[in-house]
Amino acid sequence: MITLFCDLDNTIIYSHRKMLNTSKRVAEMLNGVEQSYITERTFDYLSSCRSVSFVPVTTRTPQQYERVKSTIESFNCKYALILNGAVLLNNGVVDDLWLNESRELVKGSAEEMGKATTLLQQYGKAPLRYRDEFLIYSSVQGPKVVAEKMKNDIDGSQVNLFLDSRKVYCAPSILTKGNAIRRLMIRLMPELSFAVGDSENDLSMFEYVDVPVVPNALAEMVSNPNKVIVPKEEILSDAACDVIEKVTGNKSK
């Protein structure tokens, strides 16, 4: 079995704010408004190449993942890792065994996650958008500044801070995307594995797969000798499909 572990946002689906000069289709709607899209090349390959098992690995909450679920279900997708890998969906249903294991893993981080919650509200000066034992985040002005302030007051061995252009996220350090892949691989035992991601929060994924597909901006941070680097001018998801097709010989039908 060939398995593709893939981040979602800005890796395989792109915000409606990002303009790419290629054919595309809507991937996500919210209140009747397009939120994100997927390129036709990526959609056609993943929906037709049934020999590749697609596993989303995303920080998205259950509610956020639900919005892209119909698109993802077009692929050969049995499992999905959400909330940064804390929750495993098996054919769309929460895997209780996995969930209980995650809860055991994060027990030691509870106190520090509570502190992170307080600090994010204090420094971010904005209400939390999501909060549970596995993840908290907020949309803030100046995510980099807020994250740097928080790092001075949080035990990084217990809580991992990461950000995007608008949000600051906090998650127990044990719950990395890489650890989630490692746990799932015990079940799947893939013959060949790929990982694709666009941000520093995705770096841990690349340690556990055979072939990481990484954008040029992350290349120096990835030590896996089998990494394939995608030039800045190329579309990451399309390039990943090209790599899988070349390495495996599995072409879209």
Contacts in CASP RR format, 6 or more apart in sequence:
PFRMAT RR
TARGET T0000
AUTHOR 0000-0000-0000
METHOD contacts of the structure
MODEL  1
MITLFCDLDNTIIYSHRKMLNTSKRVAEMLNGVEQSYITERTFDYLSSCR
SVSFVPVTTRTPQQYERVKSTIESFNCKYALILNGAVLLNNGVVDDLWLN
ESRELVKGSAEEMGKATTLLQQYGKAPLRYRDEFLIYSSVQGPKVVAEKM
KNDIDGSQVNLFLDSRKVYCAPSILTKGNAIRRLMIRLMPELSFAVGDSE
NDLSMFEYVDVPVVPNALAEMVSNPNKVIVPKEEILSDAACDVIEKVTGN
KSK
1 53 0 8 1.000
1 188 0 8 1.000
1 189 0 8 1.000
1 190 0 8 1.000
1 191 0 8 1.000
1 192 0 8 1.000
2 51 0 8 1.000
2 52 0 8 1.000
2 53 0 8 1.000
2 190 0 8 1.000
2 191 0 8 1.000
2 192 0 8 1.000
2 193 0 8 1.000
2 194 0 8 1.000
2 244 0 8 1.000
2 248 0 8 1.000
2 250 0 8 1.000
3 52 0 8 1.000
3 53 0 8 1.000
3 55 0 8 1.000
3 188 0 8 1.000
3 190 0 8 1.000
3 192 0 8 1.000
3 193 0 8 1.000
3 194 0 8 1.000
4 46 0 8 1.000
4 52 0 8 1.000
4 53 0 8 1.000
4 54 0 8 1.000
4 55 0 8 1.000
4 193 0 8 1.000
4 194 0 8 1.000
4 195 0 8 1.000
4 196 0 8 1.000
4 240 0 8 1.000
4 244 0 8 1.000
5 55 0 8 1.000
5 57 0 8 1.000
5 81 0 8 1.000
5 177 0 8 1.000
5 181 0 8 1.000
5 193 0 8 1.000
5 194 0 8 1.000
5 195 0 8 1.000
5 196 0 8 1.000
5 205 0 8 1.000
5 209 0 8 1.000
6 12 0 8 1.000
6 54 0 8 1.000
6 55 0 8 1.000
6 56 0 8 1.000
6 57 0 8 1.000
6 195 0 8 1.000
6 196 0 8 1.000
6 197 0 8 1.000
6 240 0 8 1.000
7 56 0 8 1.000
7 57 0 8 1.000
7 58 0 8 1.000
7 177 0 8 1.000
7 196 0 8 1.000
7 197 0 8 1.000
7 198 0 8 1.000
7 199 0 8 1.000
7 202 0 8 1.000
7 205 0 8 1.000
8 56 0 8 1.000
8 58 0 8 1.000
8 60 0 8 1.000
8 68 0 8 1.000
9 15 0 8 1.000
9 36 0 8 1.000
9 58 0 8 1.000
9 60 0 8 1.000
9 164 0 8 1.000
10 18 0 8 1.000
10 198 0 8 1.000
10 199 0 8 1.000
10 236 0 8 1.000
11 196 0 8 1.000
11 197 0 8 1.000
11 198 0 8 1.000
11 202 0 8 1.000
11 236 0 8 1.000
11 237 0 8 1.000
12 38 0 8 1.000
12 42 0 8 1.000
12 196 0 8 1.000
12 236 0 8 1.000
12 237 0 8 1.000
12 240 0 8 1.000
13 27 0 8 1.000
13 28 0 8 1.000
13 36 0 8 1.000
13 37 0 8 1.000
13 38 0 8 1.000
13 68 0 8 1.000
13 71 0 8 1.000
14 20 0 8 1.000
14 24 0 8 1.000
14 36 0 8 1.000
14 37 0 8 1.000
14 38 0 8 1.000
14 39 0 8 1.000
15 35 0 8 1.000
15 36 0 8 1.000
16 34 0 8 1.000
16 35 0 8 1.000
16 36 0 8 1.000
16 37 0 8 1.000
20 39 0 8 1.000
20 235 0 8 1.000
22 39 0 8 1.000
22 40 0 8 1.000
22 41 0 8 1.000
22 235 0 8 1.000
22 238 0 8 1.000
23 39 0 8 1.000
23 40 0 8 1.000
23 41 0 8 1.000
24 37 0 8 1.000
24 38 0 8 1.000
24 39 0 8 1.000
24 40 0 8 1.000
25 37 0 8 1.000
25 38 0 8 1.000
25 40 0 8 1.000
25 43 0 8 1.000
26 34 0 8 1.000
26 36 0 8 1.000
26 37 0 8 1.000
27 35 0 8 1.000
27 36 0 8 1.000
27 37 0 8 1.000
27 38 0 8 1.000
27 68 0 8 1.000
27 71 0 8 1.000
28 34 0 8 1.000
28 35 0 8 1.000
28 36 0 8 1.000
28 37 0 8 1.000
28 67 0 8 1.000
28 68 0 8 1.000
28 71 0 8 1.000
29 35 0 8 1.000
29 67 0 8 1.000
30 67 0 8 1.000
35 67 0 8 1.000
36 68 0 8 1.000
38 71 0 8 1.000
38 237 0 8 1.000
39 235 0 8 1.000
39 237 0 8 1.000
39 238 0 8 1.000
41 235 0 8 1.000
41 237 0 8 1.000
41 238 0 8 1.000
41 241 0 8 1.000
42 235 0 8 1.000
42 237 0 8 1.000
42 238 0 8 1.000
42 240 0 8 1.000
42 241 0 8 1.000
43 71 0 8 1.000
43 74 0 8 1.000
44 252 0 8 1.000
45 241 0 8 1.000
45 244 0 8 1.000
45 245 0 8 1.000
45 252 0 8 1.000
46 52 0 8 1.000
46 54 0 8 1.000
46 74 0 8 1.000
46 75 0 8 1.000
46 76 0 8 1.000
46 241 0 8 1.000
47 74 0 8 1.000
47 75 0 8 1.000
48 252 0 8 1.000
48 253 0 8 1.000
49 76 0 8 1.000
49 244 0 8 1.000
49 245 0 8 1.000
49 250 0 8 1.000
49 251 0 8 1.000
49 252 0 8 1.000
49 253 0 8 1.000
50 76 0 8 1.000
51 76 0 8 1.000
51 248 0 8 1.000
51 250 0 8 1.000
52 76 0 8 1.000
52 244 0 8 1.000
52 248 0 8 1.000
52 250 0 8 1.000
53 76 0 8 1.000
53 77 0 8 1.000
53 78 0 8 1.000
53 79 0 8 1.000
53 188 0 8 1.000
53 190 0 8 1.000
54 72 0 8 1.000
54 75 0 8 1.000
54 76 0 8 1.000
54 77 0 8 1.000
55 77 0 8 1.000
55 79 0 8 1.000
55 80 0 8 1.000
55 81 0 8 1.000
55 184 0 8 1.000
56 65 0 8 1.000
56 72 0 8 1.000
56 77 0 8 1.000
56 80 0 8 1.000
56 81 0 8 1.000
56 82 0 8 1.000
57 81 0 8 1.000
57 85 0 8 1.000
57 177 0 8 1.000
57 178 0 8 1.000
57 180 0 8 1.000
57 181 0 8 1.000
57 195 0 8 1.000
57 202 0 8 1.000
57 205 0 8 1.000
58 65 0 8 1.000
58 80 0 8 1.000
58 81 0 8 1.000
58 82 0 8 1.000
58 84 0 8 1.000
59 82 0 8 1.000
59 83 0 8 1.000
59 84 0 8 1.000
59 135 0 8 1.000
59 169 0 8 1.000
59 171 0 8 1.000
59 201 0 8 1.000
60 68 0 8 1.000
60 82 0 8 1.000
60 83 0 8 1.000
61 82 0 8 1.000
61 83 0 8 1.000
61 130 0 8 1.000
61 135 0 8 1.000
62 82 0 8 1.000
62 83 0 8 1.000
62 87 0 8 1.000
65 80 0 8 1.000
65 82 0 8 1.000
65 89 0 8 1.000
69 92 0 8 1.000
72 80 0 8 1.000
78 90 0 8 1.000
78 91 0 8 1.000
79 88 0 8 1.000
79 89 0 8 1.000
79 90 0 8 1.000
79 184 0 8 1.000
79 188 0 8 1.000
80 88 0 8 1.000
80 89 0 8 1.000
80 92 0 8 1.000
81 87 0 8 1.000
81 88 0 8 1.000
81 89 0 8 1.000
81 177 0 8 1.000
81 180 0 8 1.000
81 181 0 8 1.000
81 184 0 8 1.000
82 89 0 8 1.000
83 132 0 8 1.000
83 134 0 8 1.000
83 135 0 8 1.000
83 175 0 8 1.000
84 134 0 8 1.000
84 135 0 8 1.000
84 169 0 8 1.000
84 171 0 8 1.000
84 175 0 8 1.000
84 176 0 8 1.000
84 177 0 8 1.000
84 180 0 8 1.000
84 201 0 8 1.000
85 102 0 8 1.000
85 175 0 8 1.000
85 177 0 8 1.000
85 179 0 8 1.000
85 180 0 8 1.000
86 99 0 8 1.000
86 102 0 8 1.000
86 106 0 8 1.000
86 134 0 8 1.000
86 135 0 8 1.000
86 171 0 8 1.000
86 175 0 8 1.000
86 180 0 8 1.000
87 94 0 8 1.000
87 95 0 8 1.000
87 98 0 8 1.000
87 99 0 8 1.000
87 102 0 8 1.000
87 134 0 8 1.000
88 94 0 8 1.000
88 95 0 8 1.000
88 98 0 8 1.000
88 99 0 8 1.000
88 180 0 8 1.000
88 184 0 8 1.000
89 95 0 8 1.000
98 183 0 8 1.000
101 183 0 8 1.000
102 134 0 8 1.000
102 175 0 8 1.000
103 133 0 8 1.000
105 172 0 8 1.000
105 174 0 8 1.000
105 175 0 8 1.000
106 113 0 8 1.000
106 133 0 8 1.000
106 134 0 8 1.000
106 172 0 8 1.000
106 174 0 8 1.000
106 175 0 8 1.000
108 158 0 8 1.000
108 172 0 8 1.000
109 158 0 8 1.000
109 159 0 8 1.000
109 172 0 8 1.000
109 173 0 8 1.000
109 174 0 8 1.000
110 133 0 8 1.000
111 158 0 8 1.000
112 154 0 8 1.000
112 155 0 8 1.000
112 156 0 8 1.000
112 158 0 8 1.000
112 159 0 8 1.000
113 133 0 8 1.000
113 136 0 8 1.000
113 158 0 8 1.000
113 159 0 8 1.000
113 170 0 8 1.000
113 172 0 8 1.000
115 153 0 8 1.000
115 154 0 8 1.000
115 159 0 8 1.000
116 136 0 8 1.000
116 150 0 8 1.000
116 154 0 8 1.000
116 159 0 8 1.000
116 161 0 8 1.000
116 170 0 8 1.000
117 128 0 8 1.000
117 131 0 8 1.000
117 136 0 8 1.000
117 170 0 8 1.000
119 149 0 8 1.000
119 150 0 8 1.000
119 153 0 8 1.000
119 154 0 8 1.000
120 128 0 8 1.000
120 136 0 8 1.000
120 137 0 8 1.000
120 138 0 8 1.000
120 140 0 8 1.000
120 146 0 8 1.000
120 150 0 8 1.000
120 168 0 8 1.000
120 170 0 8 1.000
121 127 0 8 1.000
121 128 0 8 1.000
121 138 0 8 1.000
123 140 0 8 1.000
123 146 0 8 1.000
123 149 0 8 1.000
123 150 0 8 1.000
124 138 0 8 1.000
124 140 0 8 1.000
124 141 0 8 1.000
124 146 0 8 1.000
124 168 0 8 1.000
125 140 0 8 1.000
125 141 0 8 1.000
126 138 0 8 1.000
126 139 0 8 1.000
126 140 0 8 1.000
126 141 0 8 1.000
127 138 0 8 1.000
128 136 0 8 1.000
128 137 0 8 1.000
128 138 0 8 1.000
129 137 0 8 1.000
129 138 0 8 1.000
129 139 0 8 1.000
129 167 0 8 1.000
130 136 0 8 1.000
130 137 0 8 1.000
133 172 0 8 1.000
134 171 0 8 1.000
134 172 0 8 1.000
134 175 0 8 1.000
135 169 0 8 1.000
135 170 0 8 1.000
135 171 0 8 1.000
136 169 0 8 1.000
136 170 0 8 1.000
136 171 0 8 1.000
137 167 0 8 1.000
137 168 0 8 1.000
137 169 0 8 1.000
137 170 0 8 1.000
138 167 0 8 1.000
138 168 0 8 1.000
139 166 0 8 1.000
139 167 0 8 1.000
140 146 0 8 1.000
140 166 0 8 1.000
140 167 0 8 1.000
140 168 0 8 1.000
143 163 0 8 1.000
143 164 0 8 1.000
143 165 0 8 1.000
143 166 0 8 1.000
143 167 0 8 1.000
143 168 0 8 1.000
144 163 0 8 1.000
146 163 0 8 1.000
146 168 0 8 1.000
147 161 0 8 1.000
147 162 0 8 1.000
147 163 0 8 1.000
147 168 0 8 1.000
150 161 0 8 1.000
150 168 0 8 1.000
150 170 0 8 1.000
151 161 0 8 1.000
154 161 0 8 1.000
154 170 0 8 1.000
156 173 0 8 1.000
157 173 0 8 1.000
158 172 0 8 1.000
158 173 0 8 1.000
159 170 0 8 1.000
159 171 0 8 1.000
159 172 0 8 1.000
159 173 0 8 1.000
160 170 0 8 1.000
160 171 0 8 1.000
160 172 0 8 1.000
160 173 0 8 1.000
160 175 0 8 1.000
160 176 0 8 1.000
161 168 0 8 1.000
161 169 0 8 1.000
161 170 0 8 1.000
162 168 0 8 1.000
162 169 0 8 1.000
162 171 0 8 1.000
162 199 0 8 1.000
162 200 0 8 1.000
162 201 0 8 1.000
163 169 0 8 1.000
164 199 0 8 1.000
169 201 0 8 1.000
176 204 0 8 1.000
177 201 0 8 1.000
177 202 0 8 1.000
177 204 0 8 1.000
177 205 0 8 1.000
178 204 0 8 1.000
178 205 0 8 1.000
178 207 0 8 1.000
178 208 0 8 1.000
179 204 0 8 1.000
181 195 0 8 1.000
181 205 0 8 1.000
181 208 0 8 1.000
181 209 0 8 1.000
182 208 0 8 1.000
185 193 0 8 1.000
185 208 0 8 1.000
192 210 0 8 1.000
192 211 0 8 1.000
192 247 0 8 1.000
192 248 0 8 1.000
193 208 0 8 1.000
193 209 0 8 1.000
193 210 0 8 1.000
193 211 0 8 1.000
194 209 0 8 1.000
194 210 0 8 1.000
194 211 0 8 1.000
194 212 0 8 1.000
194 213 0 8 1.000
194 240 0 8 1.000
194 243 0 8 1.000
194 244 0 8 1.000
194 247 0 8 1.000
195 202 0 8 1.000
195 205 0 8 1.000
195 206 0 8 1.000
195 208 0 8 1.000
195 209 0 8 1.000
195 211 0 8 1.000
195 212 0 8 1.000
195 213 0 8 1.000
196 212 0 8 1.000
196 213 0 8 1.000
196 214 0 8 1.000
196 236 0 8 1.000
196 237 0 8 1.000
196 240 0 8 1.000
197 205 0 8 1.000
197 213 0 8 1.000
197 214 0 8 1.000
197 215 0 8 1.000
197 218 0 8 1.000
197 236 0 8 1.000
198 215 0 8 1.000
198 218 0 8 1.000
198 236 0 8 1.000
199 218 0 8 1.000
200 218 0 8 1.000
200 221 0 8 1.000
202 218 0 8 1.000
203 218 0 8 1.000
203 221 0 8 1.000
203 222 0 8 1.000
205 212 0 8 1.000
206 212 0 8 1.000
206 214 0 8 1.000
206 222 0 8 1.000
206 224 0 8 1.000
206 227 0 8 1.000
207 223 0 8 1.000
207 224 0 8 1.000
209 224 0 8 1.000
210 226 0 8 1.000
211 226 0 8 1.000
211 227 0 8 1.000
211 228 0 8 1.000
211 243 0 8 1.000
211 247 0 8 1.000
212 222 0 8 1.000
212 224 0 8 1.000
212 226 0 8 1.000
212 227 0 8 1.000
212 228 0 8 1.000
213 227 0 8 1.000
213 228 0 8 1.000
213 230 0 8 1.000
213 236 0 8 1.000
213 239 0 8 1.000
213 240 0 8 1.000
213 243 0 8 1.000
214 222 0 8 1.000
214 227 0 8 1.000
214 228 0 8 1.000
214 229 0 8 1.000
214 230 0 8 1.000
215 229 0 8 1.000
215 230 0 8 1.000
215 232 0 8 1.000
215 236 0 8 1.000
216 229 0 8 1.000
216 230 0 8 1.000
216 231 0 8 1.000
216 232 0 8 1.000
217 232 0 8 1.000
219 227 0 8 1.000
219 229 0 8 1.000
228 243 0 8 1.000
230 236 0 8 1.000
230 239 0 8 1.000
230 240 0 8 1.000
241 252 0 8 1.000
244 250 0 8 1.000
245 251 0 8 1.000
245 252 0 8 1.000
END
